[in-house]
Amino acid sequence: FSAIPAIKLKKKFNTPIAMLELDLWPESLLAGNIKRNSIVYNYYKIVSRKIYKNCDLILCSTREHIEYLRKLNVINNRIEYLPQYAEEQFNDVVSNVNCDNNLNFVFAGNVGKAQSVETIIKTANLLKNRNDIFFHIIGSGSSLENVKELSENFNLQNVKFYGQLPIEEMPKYYSMADAMLVTLENKPYANITIPGKIQSYLAAGKAILGAASGSTNSLVNDFFVGKCCEAEDFIELANIISKCTKDDFCKWGKSSKELYAKEFNKESFFTKLEFYLGGLKCLK
């Protein structure tokens, strides 16, 4: 909705407008327990369609988002794929796995309903008798207290919470990870989204283990950067973790670094962005 003032300026000065789409609307409302057939959802569906249609260029963070906009009847706009990139400090992460016998798995990012961090806690509970496996949760959000309570109810000693940390400190915690974790709830809007944390995981050259369906699942498995089961399947995630080796993490971490350099690097992002914006000049 921050695009609305820009749309007013577009009409006043006859200037083209581009939108960089990261959160998909109105689909994002479902993360707040708004029902798809509700009055609220349908109202914002109409408003969102109108906003999208007033944009001359829409840059989508996943290809699945493009298909979503087409189904929303946003068909007369120019829509392009422009994936996110990671901040440069993640390039300095020590990508090698740790040489000790312990296995450290790190989740970094928002701890909300959509992220289903409860899946990690349930996984940790299944593996709590493994004294060599530890889970590190970095971040805050609306579900953090619930996640902590679940961990306490399970009396878990293999899970540690760090809260929200400055981004400058994150490479230190990435470096200690044998693999990074990604989890999402099993909902349609989550299945067509690739969380921004994925780019930082790739840039750091880390293996990715997760429980997510759709776009995230395909990226992790198809590009051999880790192993991902379906969303919320904590039993299978525990099975994956128990079977992986340090050699697996090294192999997948190398693939992560290569994929980031090829598809998600910052230089490529701005080269494409400049190209797309340059094309708007002819729309005046």
FISESE-939489 format. One record per residue (C-alpha): x negated, y, z negated; residue number from 1; residue in one letter. Coordinates in nm, 2 decimals. Layout:
BEGIN
+--------+--------+--------+-----+---+
:   east :  north :     up :   k : r :
+--------+--------+--------+-----+---+
:      X :      Y :      Z : NUM : A :
...
+--------+--------+--------+-----+---+
//
This chain:
BEGIN
+--------+--------+--------+-----+---+
:   east :  north :     up :   k : r :
+--------+--------+--------+-----+---+
:   0.00 :   0.00 :   0.00 :   1 : F :
:  -0.30 :   0.23 :  -0.01 :   2 : S :
:  -0.27 :   0.23 :   0.37 :   3 : A :
:   0.05 :   0.44 :   0.35 :   4 : I :
:  -0.13 :   0.78 :   0.31 :   5 : P :
:  -0.36 :   0.68 :   0.60 :   6 : A :
:  -0.06 :   0.60 :   0.82 :   7 : I :
:   0.08 :   0.94 :   0.74 :   8 : K :
:  -0.25 :   1.10 :   0.85 :   9 : L :
:  -0.25 :   0.89 :   1.16 :  10 : K :
:   0.09 :   1.02 :   1.27 :  11 : K :
:  -0.01 :   1.38 :   1.18 :  12 : K :
:  -0.34 :   1.39 :   1.36 :  13 : F :
:  -0.28 :   1.11 :   1.62 :  14 : N :
:  -0.58 :   0.92 :   1.50 :  15 : T :
:  -0.61 :   0.54 :   1.51 :  16 : P :
:  -0.61 :   0.34 :   1.18 :  17 : I :
:  -0.79 :   0.02 :   1.09 :  18 : A :
:  -0.71 :  -0.20 :   0.79 :  19 : M :
:  -0.97 :  -0.44 :   0.63 :  20 : L :
:  -0.74 :  -0.71 :   0.50 :  21 : E :
:  -0.86 :  -0.91 :   0.19 :  22 : L :
:  -0.54 :  -0.97 :  -0.01 :  23 : D :
:  -0.26 :  -1.11 :   0.20 :  24 : L :
:   0.08 :  -0.94 :   0.16 :  25 : W :
:   0.35 :  -1.02 :   0.07 :  26 : P :
:   0.21 :  -1.36 :   0.01 :  27 : E :
:   0.00 :  -1.23 :  -0.29 :  28 : S :
:   0.32 :  -1.18 :  -0.48 :  29 : L :
:   0.36 :  -1.55 :  -0.52 :  30 : L :
:   0.05 :  -1.55 :  -0.76 :  31 : A :
:   0.27 :  -1.34 :  -1.00 :  32 : G :
:   0.55 :  -1.60 :  -1.00 :  33 : N :
:   0.76 :  -1.40 :  -0.76 :  34 : I :
:   0.98 :  -1.65 :  -0.57 :  35 : K :
:   0.96 :  -1.65 :  -0.19 :  36 : R :
:   1.34 :  -1.63 :  -0.15 :  37 : N :
:   1.38 :  -1.35 :  -0.41 :  38 : S :
:   1.50 :  -1.00 :  -0.34 :  39 : I :
:   1.16 :  -0.86 :  -0.45 :  40 : V :
:   0.97 :  -1.08 :  -0.21 :  41 : Y :
:   1.19 :  -1.01 :   0.09 :  42 : N :
:   1.18 :  -0.63 :   0.02 :  43 : Y :
:   0.80 :  -0.63 :   0.02 :  44 : Y :
:   0.80 :  -0.85 :   0.32 :  45 : K :
:   0.98 :  -0.58 :   0.52 :  46 : I :
:   0.76 :  -0.31 :   0.38 :  47 : V :
:   0.44 :  -0.51 :   0.44 :  48 : S :
:   0.54 :  -0.58 :   0.80 :  49 : R :
:   0.60 :  -0.21 :   0.86 :  50 : K :
:   0.26 :  -0.12 :   0.72 :  51 : I :
:   0.08 :  -0.39 :   0.93 :  52 : Y :
:   0.26 :  -0.27 :   1.24 :  53 : K :
:   0.14 :   0.09 :   1.19 :  54 : N :
:  -0.23 :  -0.03 :   1.19 :  55 : C :
:  -0.40 :  -0.02 :   1.53 :  56 : D :
:  -0.66 :  -0.27 :   1.41 :  57 : L :
:  -0.64 :  -0.53 :   1.14 :  58 : I :
:  -0.96 :  -0.71 :   1.03 :  59 : L :
:  -0.88 :  -1.04 :   0.86 :  60 : C :
:  -1.11 :  -1.22 :   0.61 :  61 : S :
:  -1.00 :  -1.57 :   0.73 :  62 : T :
:  -0.87 :  -1.70 :   1.06 :  63 : R :
:  -0.57 :  -1.85 :   0.88 :  64 : E :
:  -0.47 :  -1.49 :   0.77 :  65 : H :
:  -0.44 :  -1.40 :   1.14 :  66 : I :
:  -0.20 :  -1.68 :   1.20 :  67 : E :
:   0.00 :  -1.57 :   0.89 :  68 : Y :
:   0.03 :  -1.21 :   1.04 :  69 : L :
:   0.14 :  -1.35 :   1.37 :  70 : R :
:   0.42 :  -1.55 :   1.19 :  71 : K :
:   0.51 :  -1.22 :   1.01 :  72 : L :
:   0.58 :  -1.09 :   1.36 :  73 : N :
:   0.28 :  -0.85 :   1.36 :  74 : V :
:   0.21 :  -0.93 :   1.73 :  75 : I :
:   0.15 :  -0.60 :   1.90 :  76 : N :
:  -0.16 :  -0.51 :   1.70 :  77 : N :
:  -0.52 :  -0.59 :   1.76 :  78 : R :
:  -0.62 :  -0.85 :   1.50 :  79 : I :
:  -0.98 :  -0.97 :   1.46 :  80 : E :
:  -1.16 :  -1.20 :   1.23 :  81 : Y :
:  -1.42 :  -1.04 :   1.00 :  82 : L :
:  -1.54 :  -1.25 :   0.71 :  83 : P :
:  -1.67 :  -1.10 :   0.39 :  84 : Q :
:  -2.04 :  -1.09 :   0.30 :  85 : Y :
:  -2.22 :  -1.11 :  -0.04 :  86 : A :
:  -2.41 :  -0.84 :  -0.22 :  87 : E :
:  -2.78 :  -0.85 :  -0.14 :  88 : E :
:  -2.89 :  -0.94 :  -0.50 :  89 : Q :
:  -2.76 :  -1.29 :  -0.44 :  90 : F :
:  -3.02 :  -1.34 :  -0.17 :  91 : N :
:  -3.28 :  -1.34 :  -0.46 :  92 : D :
:  -3.13 :  -1.63 :  -0.65 :  93 : V :
:  -3.35 :  -1.93 :  -0.71 :  94 : V :
:  -3.18 :  -2.18 :  -0.49 :  95 : S :
:  -3.37 :  -2.49 :  -0.61 :  96 : N :
:  -3.19 :  -2.71 :  -0.85 :  97 : V :
:  -3.32 :  -2.74 :  -1.20 :  98 : N :
:  -3.59 :  -3.00 :  -1.27 :  99 : C :
:  -3.45 :  -3.11 :  -1.61 : 100 : D :
:  -3.21 :  -3.40 :  -1.65 : 101 : N :
:  -2.91 :  -3.18 :  -1.73 : 102 : N :
:  -2.65 :  -3.08 :  -1.47 : 103 : L :
:  -2.52 :  -2.73 :  -1.50 : 104 : N :
:  -2.21 :  -2.62 :  -1.31 : 105 : F :
:  -2.11 :  -2.25 :  -1.29 : 106 : V :
:  -1.78 :  -2.08 :  -1.21 : 107 : F :
:  -1.81 :  -1.71 :  -1.15 : 108 : A :
:  -1.52 :  -1.47 :  -1.08 : 109 : G :
:  -1.17 :  -1.38 :  -1.17 : 110 : N :
:  -1.00 :  -1.62 :  -1.42 : 111 : V :
:  -0.64 :  -1.58 :  -1.31 : 112 : G :
:  -0.35 :  -1.80 :  -1.23 : 113 : K :
:  -0.45 :  -1.84 :  -0.86 : 114 : A :
:  -0.80 :  -1.96 :  -0.96 : 115 : Q :
:  -0.67 :  -2.26 :  -1.16 : 116 : S :
:  -0.97 :  -2.26 :  -1.39 : 117 : V :
:  -0.77 :  -2.50 :  -1.60 : 118 : E :
:  -0.87 :  -2.76 :  -1.34 : 119 : T :
:  -1.23 :  -2.72 :  -1.45 : 120 : I :
:  -1.14 :  -2.75 :  -1.82 : 121 : I :
:  -0.95 :  -3.07 :  -1.75 : 122 : K :
:  -1.25 :  -3.20 :  -1.55 : 123 : T :
:  -1.48 :  -3.12 :  -1.84 : 124 : A :
:  -1.25 :  -3.31 :  -2.07 : 125 : N :
:  -1.28 :  -3.62 :  -1.86 : 126 : L :
:  -1.66 :  -3.59 :  -1.86 : 127 : L :
:  -1.71 :  -3.48 :  -2.23 : 128 : K :
:  -1.89 :  -3.81 :  -2.31 : 129 : N :
:  -2.16 :  -3.72 :  -2.06 : 130 : R :
:  -2.41 :  -3.54 :  -2.27 : 131 : N :
:  -2.60 :  -3.42 :  -1.96 : 132 : D :
:  -2.32 :  -3.23 :  -1.79 : 133 : I :
:  -2.23 :  -2.87 :  -1.88 : 134 : F :
:  -1.98 :  -2.62 :  -1.74 : 135 : F :
:  -2.03 :  -2.24 :  -1.75 : 136 : H :
:  -1.73 :  -2.00 :  -1.70 : 137 : I :
:  -1.83 :  -1.64 :  -1.61 : 138 : I :
:  -1.56 :  -1.39 :  -1.57 : 139 : G :
:  -1.24 :  -1.26 :  -1.72 : 140 : S :
:  -0.88 :  -1.23 :  -1.61 : 141 : G :
:  -0.51 :  -1.29 :  -1.71 : 142 : S :
:  -0.56 :  -1.66 :  -1.77 : 143 : S :
:  -0.88 :  -1.65 :  -1.97 : 144 : L :
:  -0.73 :  -1.68 :  -2.31 : 145 : E :
:  -0.51 :  -1.97 :  -2.20 : 146 : N :
:  -0.82 :  -2.14 :  -2.05 : 147 : V :
:  -1.01 :  -2.09 :  -2.37 : 148 : K :
:  -0.72 :  -2.23 :  -2.57 : 149 : E :
:  -0.71 :  -2.54 :  -2.35 : 150 : L :
:  -1.08 :  -2.59 :  -2.40 : 151 : S :
:  -1.04 :  -2.56 :  -2.78 : 152 : E :
:  -0.75 :  -2.80 :  -2.78 : 153 : N :
:  -0.97 :  -3.06 :  -2.61 : 154 : F :
:  -1.25 :  -2.97 :  -2.86 : 155 : N :
:  -1.49 :  -2.94 :  -2.57 : 156 : L :
:  -1.86 :  -2.89 :  -2.64 : 157 : Q :
:  -1.96 :  -2.90 :  -2.28 : 158 : N :
:  -1.79 :  -2.57 :  -2.18 : 159 : V :
:  -1.93 :  -2.22 :  -2.24 : 160 : K :
:  -1.75 :  -1.89 :  -2.17 : 161 : F :
:  -1.95 :  -1.58 :  -2.10 : 162 : Y :
:  -1.68 :  -1.32 :  -2.02 : 163 : G :
:  -1.72 :  -1.06 :  -1.76 : 164 : Q :
:  -2.09 :  -0.97 :  -1.68 : 165 : L :
:  -2.24 :  -0.69 :  -1.47 : 166 : P :
:  -2.31 :  -0.80 :  -1.12 : 167 : I :
:  -2.68 :  -0.73 :  -1.17 : 168 : E :
:  -2.70 :  -1.01 :  -1.42 : 169 : E :
:  -2.53 :  -1.27 :  -1.20 : 170 : M :
:  -2.83 :  -1.40 :  -1.01 : 171 : P :
:  -2.98 :  -1.52 :  -1.34 : 172 : K :
:  -2.67 :  -1.74 :  -1.40 : 173 : Y :
:  -2.65 :  -1.85 :  -1.04 : 174 : Y :
:  -3.02 :  -1.96 :  -1.06 : 175 : S :
:  -2.95 :  -2.19 :  -1.36 : 176 : M :
:  -2.67 :  -2.37 :  -1.17 : 177 : A :
:  -2.72 :  -2.71 :  -1.00 : 178 : D :
:  -2.39 :  -2.63 :  -0.82 : 179 : A :
:  -2.13 :  -2.36 :  -0.82 : 180 : M :
:  -1.76 :  -2.43 :  -0.87 : 181 : L :
:  -1.45 :  -2.31 :  -0.69 : 182 : V :
:  -1.09 :  -2.40 :  -0.79 : 183 : T :
:  -0.76 :  -2.28 :  -0.66 : 184 : L :
:  -0.40 :  -2.36 :  -0.75 : 185 : E :
:  -0.20 :  -2.57 :  -0.50 : 186 : N :
:   0.01 :  -2.30 :  -0.34 : 187 : K :
:   0.05 :  -2.20 :   0.03 : 188 : P :
:  -0.10 :  -1.85 :  -0.02 : 189 : Y :
:  -0.41 :  -2.00 :  -0.19 : 190 : A :
:  -0.45 :  -2.27 :   0.08 : 191 : N :
:  -0.51 :  -2.00 :   0.35 : 192 : I :
:  -0.76 :  -1.80 :   0.15 : 193 : T :
:  -1.13 :  -1.83 :   0.10 : 194 : I :
:  -1.23 :  -1.66 :  -0.23 : 195 : P :
:  -1.49 :  -1.38 :  -0.20 : 196 : G :
:  -1.71 :  -1.58 :  -0.45 : 197 : K :
:  -1.78 :  -1.84 :  -0.17 : 198 : I :
:  -1.99 :  -1.59 :   0.02 : 199 : Q :
:  -2.21 :  -1.52 :  -0.29 : 200 : S :
:  -2.24 :  -1.90 :  -0.35 : 201 : Y :
:  -2.36 :  -1.94 :   0.01 : 202 : L :
:  -2.60 :  -1.65 :   0.00 : 203 : A :
:  -2.75 :  -1.79 :  -0.32 : 204 : A :
:  -2.82 :  -2.12 :  -0.14 : 205 : G :
:  -2.61 :  -2.32 :  -0.39 : 206 : K :
:  -2.42 :  -2.64 :  -0.34 : 207 : A :
:  -2.04 :  -2.59 :  -0.39 : 208 : I :
:  -1.82 :  -2.83 :  -0.57 : 209 : L :
:  -1.45 :  -2.77 :  -0.60 : 210 : G :
:  -1.08 :  -2.85 :  -0.61 : 211 : A :
:  -0.91 :  -2.65 :  -0.34 : 212 : A :
:  -0.69 :  -2.72 :  -0.03 : 213 : S :
:  -0.67 :  -2.56 :   0.31 : 214 : G :
:  -0.93 :  -2.31 :   0.42 : 215 : S :
:  -1.17 :  -2.34 :   0.13 : 216 : T :
:  -1.16 :  -2.72 :   0.14 : 217 : N :
:  -1.24 :  -2.72 :   0.51 : 218 : S :
:  -1.53 :  -2.48 :   0.48 : 219 : L :
:  -1.70 :  -2.67 :   0.21 : 220 : V :
:  -1.65 :  -3.02 :   0.36 : 221 : N :
:  -1.68 :  -2.94 :   0.73 : 222 : D :
:  -2.00 :  -2.74 :   0.70 : 223 : F :
:  -2.16 :  -2.99 :   0.45 : 224 : F :
:  -2.23 :  -2.72 :   0.18 : 225 : V :
:  -2.09 :  -2.94 :  -0.10 : 226 : G :
:  -1.79 :  -3.15 :  -0.18 : 227 : K :
:  -1.43 :  -3.04 :  -0.23 : 228 : C :
:  -1.12 :  -3.24 :  -0.32 : 229 : C :
:  -0.76 :  -3.12 :  -0.31 : 230 : E :
:  -0.64 :  -2.83 :  -0.53 : 231 : A :
:  -0.58 :  -2.91 :  -0.90 : 232 : E :
:  -0.70 :  -3.27 :  -0.86 : 233 : D :
:  -0.92 :  -3.27 :  -1.17 : 234 : F :
:  -0.95 :  -3.65 :  -1.17 : 235 : I :
:  -1.12 :  -3.65 :  -0.83 : 236 : E :
:  -1.33 :  -3.35 :  -0.92 : 237 : L :
:  -1.46 :  -3.53 :  -1.22 : 238 : A :
:  -1.53 :  -3.83 :  -0.99 : 239 : N :
:  -1.72 :  -3.61 :  -0.75 : 240 : I :
:  -1.93 :  -3.45 :  -1.02 : 241 : I :
:  -2.02 :  -3.79 :  -1.18 : 242 : S :
:  -2.14 :  -3.93 :  -0.85 : 243 : K :
:  -2.35 :  -3.63 :  -0.72 : 244 : C :
:  -2.72 :  -3.63 :  -0.76 : 245 : T :
:  -2.99 :  -3.35 :  -0.76 : 246 : K :
:  -3.08 :  -3.45 :  -0.41 : 247 : D :
:  -2.72 :  -3.39 :  -0.30 : 248 : D :
:  -2.73 :  -3.04 :  -0.45 : 249 : F :
:  -3.06 :  -2.96 :  -0.28 : 250 : C :
:  -2.93 :  -3.08 :   0.06 : 251 : K :
:  -2.60 :  -2.89 :   0.03 : 252 : W :
:  -2.78 :  -2.58 :  -0.10 : 253 : G :
:  -3.00 :  -2.57 :   0.21 : 254 : K :
:  -2.69 :  -2.59 :   0.43 : 255 : S :
:  -2.53 :  -2.31 :   0.23 : 256 : S :
:  -2.82 :  -2.08 :   0.30 : 257 : K :
:  -2.82 :  -2.16 :   0.67 : 258 : E :
:  -2.44 :  -2.11 :   0.70 : 259 : L :
:  -2.45 :  -1.78 :   0.53 : 260 : Y :
:  -2.73 :  -1.66 :   0.75 : 261 : A :
:  -2.54 :  -1.76 :   1.06 : 262 : K :
:  -2.18 :  -1.66 :   0.97 : 263 : E :
:  -2.15 :  -1.44 :   0.67 : 264 : F :
:  -2.46 :  -1.21 :   0.64 : 265 : N :
:  -2.42 :  -0.84 :   0.58 : 266 : K :
:  -2.60 :  -0.72 :   0.90 : 267 : E :
:  -2.36 :  -0.93 :   1.11 : 268 : S :
:  -2.06 :  -0.79 :   0.92 : 269 : F :
:  -2.15 :  -0.42 :   0.99 : 270 : F :
:  -2.25 :  -0.49 :   1.35 : 271 : T :
:  -1.90 :  -0.64 :   1.41 : 272 : K :
:  -1.73 :  -0.37 :   1.21 : 273 : L :
:  -1.90 :  -0.10 :   1.41 : 274 : E :
:  -1.81 :  -0.28 :   1.74 : 275 : F :
:  -1.44 :  -0.31 :   1.64 : 276 : Y :
:  -1.41 :   0.05 :   1.52 : 277 : L :
:  -1.58 :   0.17 :   1.83 : 278 : G :
:  -1.30 :   0.01 :   2.03 : 279 : G :
:  -1.04 :   0.22 :   1.85 : 280 : L :
:  -1.15 :   0.54 :   2.03 : 281 : K :
:  -0.97 :   0.45 :   2.35 : 282 : C :
:  -0.64 :   0.42 :   2.15 : 283 : L :
:  -0.62 :   0.80 :   2.09 : 284 : K :
+--------+--------+--------+-----+---+
//
